[in-house]
Amino acid sequence: GAQWDVTPAPVPTLHSSFELRFTLPPRTDALLSWEFDKGALQLSWYPPDAHRGFELPPPHIAVQVPGNTSWPHPVQYYAPPMLIAFPTPDFSMPFNVITLSATIVALLMGSFFNVLIREKFN
């Protein structure tokens, strides 16, 4: 039977790990797949350059050939790391809101001040 172990990340910005141990008979294929839910990150969990994406560490596969006495250590395989681009929030939105609000307040105050001054001096 297969044995598996999942180690969740201690904080959401770090990676979790998934470990699966199983035995395959000779000349067989294995397909590993799992379902997952997409989740949104909190704003503080994004790295400083969120538009670059998130790096996943390379997967590591260790193959132990049973009965191989000439090389008792498992053969190690590493795949290249992966860069995942997540949709990033619009970090400029607070600036846009402040700019628009300040512009509206300035226009209203300018119009109000203009009405007060014109009545007094006309």
DSSP file (Angstrom, degrees, kcal/mol; ACC not computed):
  #  RESIDUE AA STRUCTURE BP1 BP2  ACC     N-H-->O    O-->H-N    N-H-->O    O-->H-N    TCO  KAPPA ALPHA  PHI   PSI    X-CA   Y-CA   Z-CA
    1    1 A G              0   0    0      0, 0.0     2,-0.3     0, 0.0    22,-0.1   0.000 360.0 360.0 360.0 163.7    0.0    0.0    0.0
    2    2 A A        -     0   0    0     20,-0.1     2,-0.4    18,-0.0    20,-0.2  -0.646 360.0-157.0 -88.8 143.3    0.9    3.6   -0.4
    3    3 A Q  E     -A   21   0A   0     18,-3.1    18,-3.7    -2,-0.3     2,-0.3  -0.974  15.5-177.6-117.5 134.7    2.0    5.8    2.5
    4    4 A W  E     -A   20   0A   0     -2,-0.4     2,-0.4    16,-0.2    16,-0.2  -0.958  12.3-169.5-135.7 154.7    1.6    9.5    2.3
    5    5 A D  E     -A   19   0A   0     14,-2.8    14,-3.2    -2,-0.3     2,-0.5  -0.990   5.0-162.0-144.6 129.7    2.5   12.5    4.5
    6    6 A V  E     -A   18   0A   0     -2,-0.4    12,-0.2    12,-0.2    -2,-0.0  -0.961   1.4-166.4-115.2 127.3    1.4   16.1    4.1
    7    7 A T  E     -A   17   0A   0     10,-2.9    10,-2.5    -2,-0.5    -2,-0.0  -0.925  17.3-145.5-112.1 106.2    3.3   18.8    6.0
    8    8 A P        -     0   0    0      0, 0.0     7,-0.1     0, 0.0     8,-0.0  -0.316  28.3 -95.9 -69.9 155.6    1.4   22.1    5.9
    9    9 A A        -     0   0    0      5,-0.2     7,-0.1     1,-0.1     6,-0.0  -0.452  23.2-136.2 -68.7 139.5    3.2   25.3    5.7
   10   10 A P  S    S+     0   0    0      0, 0.0    -1,-0.1     0, 0.0     6,-0.1   0.854  94.2  19.1 -66.6 -32.8    3.8   27.0    9.1
   11   11 A V  S >  S-     0   0    0      4,-0.1     3,-1.9     1,-0.0     0, 0.0  -0.961  88.9-113.0-131.8 152.6    2.8   30.4    7.5
   12   12 A P  T 3  S+     0   0    0      0, 0.0     4,-0.1     0, 0.0    -3,-0.1   0.683 111.4  62.4 -62.8 -17.2    0.9   30.9    4.3
   13   13 A T  T 3  S+     0   0    0      2,-0.1     2,-0.2    33,-0.1    32,-0.0   0.620  95.3  72.3 -85.0 -10.1    3.9   32.4    2.5
   14   14 A L  S <  S-     0   0    0     -3,-1.9     2,-0.3     1,-0.1    -5,-0.2  -0.504  89.2 -98.7 -97.7 171.9    6.0   29.2    2.8
   15   15 A H        -     0   0    0     -2,-0.2     2,-0.2    -7,-0.1    -4,-0.1  -0.637  24.1-139.6 -94.1 146.3    5.5   26.0    0.9
   16   16 A S        -     0   0    0     -2,-0.3     2,-0.4    -7,-0.1    -1,-0.0  -0.513  20.0-135.1 -88.1 166.7    3.8   22.9    2.1
   17   17 A S  E     -A    7   0A   0    -10,-2.5   -10,-2.9    -2,-0.2     2,-0.4  -0.966  12.2-163.0-129.0 149.1    5.2   19.4    1.3
   18   18 A F  E     -A    6   0A   0     -2,-0.4     2,-0.5   -12,-0.2   -12,-0.2  -0.994   9.4-171.8-129.7 122.6    3.6   16.3    0.1
   19   19 A E  E     -A    5   0A   0    -14,-3.2   -14,-2.8    -2,-0.4     2,-0.4  -0.967   2.7-176.7-122.5 131.0    5.4   13.0    0.5
   20   20 A L  E     -A    4   0A   0     -2,-0.5     2,-0.5   -16,-0.2   -16,-0.2  -0.992   4.1-170.8-130.0 127.6    4.2    9.7   -1.1
   21   21 A R  E     +A    3   0A   0    -18,-3.7   -18,-3.1    -2,-0.4     2,-0.3  -0.976  22.7 144.0-119.8 125.4    5.9    6.3   -0.6
   22   22 A F        -     0   0    0     -2,-0.5     2,-0.5   -20,-0.2   -20,-0.1  -0.977  41.2-121.6-153.7 164.5    4.8    3.3   -2.7
   23   23 A T        -     0   0    0     -2,-0.3    -2,-0.0   -22,-0.1   -21,-0.0  -0.935  21.6-162.9-114.1 131.5    6.1    0.2   -4.4
   24   24 A L        -     0   0    0     -2,-0.5     3,-0.1     4,-0.1     6,-0.1  -0.925  19.7-124.9-111.9 136.5    5.6   -0.4   -8.1
   25   25 A P    >   -     0   0    0      0, 0.0     3,-0.7     0, 0.0     0, 0.0  -0.375  50.8 -76.3 -67.5 159.4    6.1   -3.7   -9.8
   26   26 A P  T 3  S+     0   0    0      0, 0.0     3,-0.1     0, 0.0     0, 0.0  -0.238 113.5  15.5 -59.0 146.4    8.5   -3.8  -12.7
   27   27 A R  T 3  S+     0   0    0      1,-0.2     2,-0.3    -3,-0.1     0, 0.0   0.845  95.5 126.7  58.9  41.8    7.4   -2.3  -16.0
   28   28 A T    <   -     0   0    0     -3,-0.7     2,-0.3    -4,-0.0    -1,-0.2  -0.878  50.3-135.7-121.9 159.2    4.4   -0.4  -14.7
   29   29 A D        -     0   0    0     -2,-0.3     2,-0.4    -3,-0.1     0, 0.0  -0.815  11.8-157.0-110.7 153.2    3.4    3.2  -14.9
   30   30 A A        -     0   0    0     -2,-0.3     2,-0.5    -6,-0.1    -6,-0.0  -0.995   2.9-164.7-131.3 138.3    2.1    5.4  -12.2
   31   31 A L        -     0   0    0     -2,-0.4     2,-0.5     2,-0.0    -2,-0.0  -0.989   6.6-166.4-123.0 123.8    0.0    8.6  -12.6
   32   32 A L        +     0   0    0     -2,-0.5     2,-0.3     2,-0.0    -2,-0.0  -0.943  19.7 152.9-113.0 124.9   -0.4   10.9   -9.6
   33   33 A S        -     0   0    0     -2,-0.5     2,-0.3     2,-0.0    -2,-0.0  -0.987  14.4-178.0-146.2 154.0   -3.0   13.6   -9.6
   34   34 A W        -     0   0    0     -2,-0.3     2,-0.3     2,-0.0    -2,-0.0  -0.992  25.0-118.0-151.3 154.8   -5.0   15.5   -7.0
   35   35 A E        +     0   0    0     -2,-0.3     2,-0.3     2,-0.0    -2,-0.0  -0.634  32.4 179.1 -90.6 150.2   -7.7   18.1   -6.9
   36   36 A F        -     0   0    0     -2,-0.3     2,-0.4     2,-0.0    -2,-0.0  -0.981  24.2-125.3-147.1 158.4   -7.1   21.5   -5.3
   37   37 A D        -     0   0    0     -2,-0.3     2,-0.3     0, 0.0    -2,-0.0  -0.872  24.6-125.5-105.1 137.1   -9.0   24.7   -4.7
   38   38 A K        -     0   0    0     -2,-0.4     2,-0.3     0, 0.0    -2,-0.0  -0.630  32.9-169.9 -78.1 138.3   -7.7   28.0   -5.8
   39   39 A G        -     0   0    0     -2,-0.3     2,-0.4     0, 0.0     0, 0.0  -0.929  20.7-121.3-129.7 154.5   -7.6   30.5   -3.0
   40   40 A A        -     0   0    0     -2,-0.3     2,-0.3     1,-0.0     0, 0.0  -0.739  27.4-132.2 -93.2 142.8   -7.0   34.2   -2.8
   41   41 A L        -     0   0    0     -2,-0.4     2,-0.1     1,-0.1     5,-0.1  -0.631  21.3-109.8 -91.0 150.6   -4.0   35.5   -0.8
   42   42 A Q    >   -     0   0    0     -2,-0.3     3,-1.4     1,-0.1     4,-0.4  -0.430  33.8-110.6 -71.0 156.6   -4.3   38.3    1.8
   43   43 A L  G >  S+     0   0    0      1,-0.3     3,-1.0     2,-0.2    -1,-0.1   0.850 117.0  54.7 -59.9 -36.2   -2.6   41.5    0.7
   44   44 A S  G 3  S+     0   0    0      1,-0.2    -1,-0.3     0, 0.0    -2,-0.0   0.639  98.2  65.0 -75.1 -12.6    0.2   41.1    3.3
   45   45 A W  G <  S+     0   0    0     -3,-1.4    -1,-0.2     2,-0.0    -2,-0.2   0.579  78.8 101.0 -85.9  -9.6    1.1   37.6    2.0
   46   46 A Y  S <  S-     0   0    0     -3,-1.0     4,-0.1    -4,-0.4   -33,-0.1  -0.503  77.6-117.1 -75.1 143.6    2.3   38.8   -1.4
   47   47 A P    >   -     0   0    0      0, 0.0     3,-0.5     0, 0.0    -1,-0.1  -0.254  35.6 -95.6 -70.8 168.5    6.0   39.1   -1.9
   48   48 A P  T 3  S+     0   0    0      0, 0.0     2,-0.7     0, 0.0     3,-0.1   0.855 125.7  40.0 -56.2 -36.1    7.6   42.6   -2.5
   49   49 A D  T >> S+     0   0    0      1,-0.2     3,-1.4     4,-0.1     4,-0.5  -0.703  71.9 166.3-111.7  78.7    7.5   41.9   -6.3
   50   50 A A  G X4  +     0   0    0     -2,-0.7     3,-0.5    -3,-0.5    36,-0.3   0.733  68.2  67.1 -68.5 -22.3    4.1   40.2   -6.6
   51   51 A H  G 34 S+     0   0    0      1,-0.2    -1,-0.3    -3,-0.1     3,-0.1   0.667  90.8  64.5 -74.3 -14.1    4.0   40.5  -10.4
   52   52 A R  G <4 S-     0   0    0     -3,-1.4    -1,-0.2     1,-0.2     2,-0.2   0.836 102.7-135.7 -75.0 -32.5    7.0   38.1  -10.7
   53   53 A G    <<  -     0   0    0     -3,-0.5     2,-0.4    -4,-0.5    32,-0.2  -0.611  24.8 -58.8 107.9-170.9    5.0   35.2   -9.3
   54   54 A F  E     -B   84   0B   0     30,-3.1    30,-3.2    -2,-0.2     2,-0.5  -0.931  41.4-134.1-117.9 137.0    5.7   32.5   -6.7
   55   55 A E  E     -B   83   0B   0     -2,-0.4    28,-0.2    28,-0.2    -2,-0.0  -0.771  12.6-156.2 -92.2 130.0    8.5   30.0   -7.0
   56   56 A L  E     -B   82   0B   0     26,-3.4    26,-1.5    -2,-0.5    -2,-0.0  -0.879  26.0-116.0 -98.6 135.4    7.8   26.4   -6.2
   57   57 A P        -     0   0    0      0, 0.0    25,-0.1     0, 0.0    -1,-0.0  -0.273  42.8 -87.2 -66.1 159.2   10.8   24.3   -5.2
   58   58 A P        -     0   0    0      0, 0.0     2,-0.1     0, 0.0     0, 0.0  -0.381  43.6-111.1 -68.7 142.5   11.8   21.5   -7.5
   59   59 A P        -     0   0    0      0, 0.0    20,-1.9     0, 0.0     2,-0.5  -0.447  30.0-147.9 -69.6 148.3   10.1   18.1   -7.0
   60   60 A H  E     -C   78   0C   0     18,-0.2     2,-0.5    -2,-0.1    18,-0.2  -0.976  13.3-172.7-123.5 126.9   12.4   15.4   -5.6
   61   61 A I  E     -C   77   0C   0     16,-3.1    16,-3.2    -2,-0.5     2,-0.5  -0.983   3.3-168.0-122.5 127.0   12.0   11.8   -6.5
   62   62 A A  E     -C   76   0C   0     -2,-0.5     2,-0.6    14,-0.2    14,-0.2  -0.968   6.3-163.6-115.3 121.8   14.0    9.1   -4.8
   63   63 A V  E     -C   75   0C   0     12,-3.0    12,-3.2    -2,-0.5     2,-0.6  -0.919   2.3-167.2-110.4 120.6   13.9    5.6   -6.4
   64   64 A Q        -     0   0    0     -2,-0.6     9,-0.1    10,-0.3    -2,-0.0  -0.931  11.2-149.8-107.1 119.5   15.1    2.6   -4.4
   65   65 A V    >   -     0   0    0     -2,-0.6     3,-1.4     6,-0.3     6,-0.1  -0.795  20.6-131.8 -89.1 115.4   15.6   -0.5   -6.5
   66   66 A P  T 3  S+     0   0    0      0, 0.0     3,-0.1     0, 0.0    -1,-0.0  -0.409  87.2  18.2 -69.0 141.5   14.9   -3.5   -4.2
   67   67 A G  T 3  S+     0   0    0      1,-0.2     2,-1.1    -2,-0.1     3,-0.1   0.480  84.6 133.2  81.4   2.6   17.5   -6.2   -4.2
   68   68 A N    <   +     0   0    0     -3,-1.4    -1,-0.2     1,-0.2     3,-0.1  -0.737  21.6 167.6 -88.6  98.7   20.1   -4.0   -5.8
   69   69 A T        +     0   0    0     -2,-1.1    -1,-0.2     1,-0.2    -2,-0.0   0.655  67.3  67.9 -86.6 -15.9   23.2   -4.7   -3.6
   70   70 A S  S    S+     0   0    0      1,-0.3    -1,-0.2    -3,-0.1    -2,-0.1   0.819 117.8  19.8 -74.3 -28.3   25.7   -3.0   -5.9
   71   71 A W        +     0   0    0     -3,-0.1    -1,-0.3    -6,-0.1    -6,-0.3  -0.770  68.0 176.9-140.0  92.4   24.2    0.4   -5.2
   72   72 A P        +     0   0    0      0, 0.0    -1,-0.1     0, 0.0    -4,-0.1   0.606  56.0  90.1 -76.1 -10.2   22.2    0.4   -1.9
   73   73 A H  S    S-     0   0    0      1,-0.1    -8,-0.2    -9,-0.1     2,-0.1  -0.596  85.3-105.8 -87.9 147.7   21.4    4.1   -2.0
   74   74 A P        -     0   0    0      0, 0.0     2,-0.4     0, 0.0   -10,-0.3  -0.379  32.3-113.1 -69.1 149.4   18.3    5.4   -3.8
   75   75 A V  E     -C   63   0C   0    -12,-3.2   -12,-3.0    -4,-0.1     2,-0.4  -0.710  33.1-141.0 -82.1 129.9   18.6    7.2   -7.1
   76   76 A Q  E     -C   62   0C   0     -2,-0.4     2,-0.4   -14,-0.2   -14,-0.2  -0.794  18.6-174.5-100.3 132.4   17.7   10.9   -6.8
   77   77 A Y  E     -C   61   0C   0    -16,-3.2   -16,-3.1    -2,-0.4     2,-0.4  -0.987   1.1-171.9-124.0 135.6   15.8   12.8   -9.5
   78   78 A Y  E     -C   60   0C   0     -2,-0.4   -18,-0.2   -18,-0.2    -2,-0.0  -0.992   8.4-154.5-126.4 133.8   15.1   16.5   -9.4
   79   79 A A        -     0   0    0    -20,-1.9     3,-0.1    -2,-0.4    -2,-0.0  -0.631  37.7 -88.0 -96.1 162.8   12.9   18.4  -11.7
   80   80 A P        -     0   0    0      0, 0.0    -1,-0.1     0, 0.0     0, 0.0  -0.359  48.8-100.7 -69.0 151.8   13.4   22.1  -12.4
   81   81 A P        -     0   0    0      0, 0.0     2,-0.4     0, 0.0   -26,-0.0  -0.254  37.4-131.1 -66.6 163.0   11.7   24.6  -10.1
   82   82 A M  E     -B   56   0B   0    -26,-1.5   -26,-3.4   -25,-0.1     2,-0.6  -0.935   6.0-147.5-123.1 140.8    8.5   26.2  -11.3
   83   83 A L  E     -B   55   0B   0     -2,-0.4     2,-0.5   -28,-0.2   -28,-0.2  -0.935  16.9-163.3-106.8 119.3    7.4   29.9  -11.4
   84   84 A I  E     -B   54   0B   0    -30,-3.2   -30,-3.1    -2,-0.6     2,-0.8  -0.899   7.5-150.4-107.5 125.6    3.7   30.3  -10.9
   85   85 A A        -     0   0    0     -2,-0.5   -32,-0.1   -32,-0.2   -34,-0.1  -0.848  16.7-168.2 -96.6 112.5    2.1   33.6  -11.9
   86   86 A F        -     0   0    0     -2,-0.8     2,-0.3   -36,-0.3   -33,-0.0  -0.642  35.5 -93.9 -92.9 154.6   -1.0   34.3   -9.7
   87   87 A P        -     0   0    0      0, 0.0    -1,-0.1     0, 0.0   -36,-0.0  -0.549  47.9-148.0 -65.0 130.0   -3.4   37.1  -10.5
   88   88 A T        -     0   0    0     -2,-0.3   -37,-0.0     1,-0.1    -3,-0.0  -0.771  11.3-113.4-104.3 146.1   -2.2   40.0   -8.4
   89   89 A P        -     0   0    0      0, 0.0     2,-1.3     0, 0.0     3,-0.1  -0.277  40.1 -94.1 -69.9 163.2   -4.4   42.7   -6.9
   90   90 A D    >   -     0   0    0      1,-0.2     3,-1.5     2,-0.1     0, 0.0  -0.672  40.6-174.9 -80.3  97.7   -4.3   46.2   -8.1
   91   91 A F  T 3  S+     0   0    0     -2,-1.3     4,-0.3     1,-0.3    -1,-0.2   0.647  78.7  62.7 -71.3 -13.7   -1.8   47.7   -5.7
   92   92 A S  T 3> S+     0   0    0      1,-0.2     4,-2.3     2,-0.1    -1,-0.3   0.497  75.6  95.0 -88.2  -2.5   -2.3   51.2   -7.1
   93   93 A M  H <> S+     0   0    0     -3,-1.5     4,-2.5     1,-0.2     5,-0.2   0.902  80.6  51.6 -59.1 -45.0   -6.0   51.3   -6.1
   94   94 A P  H  > S+     0   0    0      0, 0.0     4,-2.4     0, 0.0    -1,-0.2   0.911 111.0  49.5 -59.1 -39.2   -5.5   53.1   -2.8
   95   95 A F  H  > S+     0   0    0     -4,-0.3     4,-2.5     1,-0.2    -2,-0.2   0.922 111.1  49.3 -63.1 -43.2   -3.5   55.8   -4.6
   96   96 A N  H  X S+     0   0    0     -4,-2.3     4,-2.5     2,-0.2     5,-0.2   0.897 111.4  49.1 -63.7 -40.3   -6.2   56.1   -7.2
   97   97 A V  H  X S+     0   0    0     -4,-2.5     4,-2.6     2,-0.2     5,-0.2   0.926 112.9  46.7 -66.0 -44.5   -8.9   56.5   -4.6
   98   98 A I  H  X S+     0   0    0     -4,-2.4     4,-2.6    -5,-0.2     5,-0.2   0.915 113.7  48.7 -64.1 -42.4   -7.0   59.1   -2.6
   99   99 A T  H  X S+     0   0    0     -4,-2.5     4,-2.1    -5,-0.2    -2,-0.2   0.928 113.8  45.3 -64.3 -45.4   -6.2   61.1   -5.8
  100  100 A L  H  X S+     0   0    0     -4,-2.5     4,-2.3     2,-0.2    -2,-0.2   0.919 114.5  48.4 -65.1 -43.4   -9.8   61.0   -7.0
  101  101 A S  H  X S+     0   0    0     -4,-2.6     4,-2.5    -5,-0.2    -2,-0.2   0.921 112.1  48.5 -63.2 -44.2  -11.2   61.9   -3.6
  102  102 A A  H  X S+     0   0    0     -4,-2.6     4,-2.4    -5,-0.2    -1,-0.2   0.875 110.8  51.6 -65.1 -36.6   -8.7   64.8   -3.2
  103  103 A T  H  X S+     0   0    0     -4,-2.1     4,-2.4    -5,-0.2    -1,-0.2   0.922 110.9  47.2 -65.4 -43.9   -9.6   66.1   -6.7
  104  104 A I  H  X S+     0   0    0     -4,-2.3     4,-2.5     2,-0.2    -2,-0.2   0.924 113.3  48.2 -64.1 -44.3  -13.3   66.1   -5.9
  105  105 A V  H  X S+     0   0    0     -4,-2.5     4,-2.9     1,-0.2     5,-0.2   0.910 111.7  50.4 -62.8 -41.6  -12.8   67.8   -2.6
  106  106 A A  H  X S+     0   0    0     -4,-2.4     4,-2.5     2,-0.2    -2,-0.2   0.908 111.5  47.8 -64.4 -41.4  -10.5   70.4   -4.2
  107  107 A L  H  X S+     0   0    0     -4,-2.4     4,-2.4     2,-0.2    -2,-0.2   0.920 114.4  46.1 -65.0 -43.2  -13.1   71.1   -7.0
  108  108 A L  H  X S+     0   0    0     -4,-2.5     4,-2.7     2,-0.2    -2,-0.2   0.931 114.9  46.2 -65.3 -45.3  -15.9   71.4   -4.4
  109  109 A M  H  X S+     0   0    0     -4,-2.9     4,-2.8     2,-0.2     5,-0.2   0.898 113.1  50.4 -65.2 -39.4  -14.0   73.7   -2.1
  110  110 A G  H  X S+     0   0    0     -4,-2.5     4,-2.2    -5,-0.2    -2,-0.2   0.915 113.0  45.5 -63.9 -42.9  -12.8   75.8   -5.0
  111  111 A S  H  X S+     0   0    0     -4,-2.4     4,-2.2     2,-0.2    -2,-0.2   0.919 114.7  48.1 -65.8 -43.3  -16.3   76.2   -6.3
  112  112 A F  H  X S+     0   0    0     -4,-2.7     4,-2.1     1,-0.2    -2,-0.2   0.924 113.4  46.9 -63.0 -45.1  -17.7   77.0   -2.8
  113  113 A F  H  X S+     0   0    0     -4,-2.8     4,-2.3     1,-0.2    -1,-0.2   0.881 110.6  53.5 -64.1 -38.9  -14.9   79.5   -2.2
  114  114 A N  H  X S+     0   0    0     -4,-2.2     4,-2.3    -5,-0.2    -2,-0.2   0.899 108.5  49.3 -63.2 -42.2  -15.5   81.1   -5.6
  115  115 A V  H  X S+     0   0    0     -4,-2.2     4,-1.7     1,-0.2    -2,-0.2   0.914 112.3  48.3 -64.6 -42.4  -19.2   81.5   -4.8
  116  116 A L  H  X S+     0   0    0     -4,-2.1     4,-1.2     1,-0.2    -2,-0.2   0.911 114.3  44.9 -65.1 -42.5  -18.5   83.1   -1.4
  117  117 A I  H  X S+     0   0    0     -4,-2.3     4,-2.1     1,-0.2    -2,-0.2   0.893 110.5  53.3 -71.2 -40.7  -15.9   85.6   -2.8
  118  118 A R  H  X S+     0   0    0     -4,-2.3     4,-1.3     1,-0.2    -1,-0.2   0.898 108.1  50.0 -64.1 -40.9  -17.9   86.6   -5.9
  119  119 A E  H  < S+     0   0    0     -4,-1.7    -1,-0.2    -5,-0.2    -2,-0.2   0.871 112.9  47.3 -66.1 -34.6  -21.0   87.6   -3.8
  120  120 A K  H  < S+     0   0    0     -4,-1.2    -2,-0.2     1,-0.2    -1,-0.2   0.876 119.5  36.4 -75.2 -37.4  -18.9   89.7   -1.4
  121  121 A F  H  <        0   0    0     -4,-2.1    -1,-0.2     1,-0.2    -2,-0.2   0.457 360.0 360.0 -99.0  -1.2  -16.9   91.6   -4.1
  122  122 A N     <        0   0    0     -4,-1.3    -1,-0.2    -5,-0.2    -2,-0.1   0.438 360.0 360.0-100.1 360.0  -19.6   92.0   -6.7
